[in-house]
Amino acid sequence: MQVNEIRSDTSTAAQNKIKDKRALPWTVIVYDDPINLMQYVTMVFKKVFGYSEEKATVLMRQVHEKGRSLVWSGEKEKAEFYVQQLHSFQLKASLEQES
């Protein structure tokens, strides 16, 4: 194998790793805070994500009891939009890429 072939293989492997990383879903995390009431958080989840009362309540309980909850996962642009919406409702939220 020649040096150029080795570099090409290494470069291709690095590019594939970058593509794989970009393909990983992004997650929206909501964190507990001492201000917002549980009923309010449930209402926000229903309004922002269109979740049922049951699903929104389960996620709200995770936030309340565990301090955080992964509330949505998918493409980056939509995750950014959801985080922005959650912030507009005064919820602590962040965006993370799954590893």
MOQUI-V860723 format. One line per field, one symbol per residue. ss: DSSP state (2 for helix, 1 for strand, 0 for the rest). phi: phi as a letter, one per 20 degrees, with the letter a starting at -180 (. if undefined). burial: 1 if it has 16 or more other C-alpha atoms within 10 Angstrom, else 0. A space follows every 50 residues. Layout:
ss->???
phi->???
burial->???
This chain:
ss->00222222222222222222222001111110000002222222222220 0022222222222222011111110222222222222200011111100
phi->.egffffffffffffffffffffffddddddfbedffgfffgffffffdm ffgffffffgffgfednabedabrffffffffffffffemeebbdcefd
burial->00000000000000000000000011111111000000001111110000 1000011011111100011111100100110111110000111110100
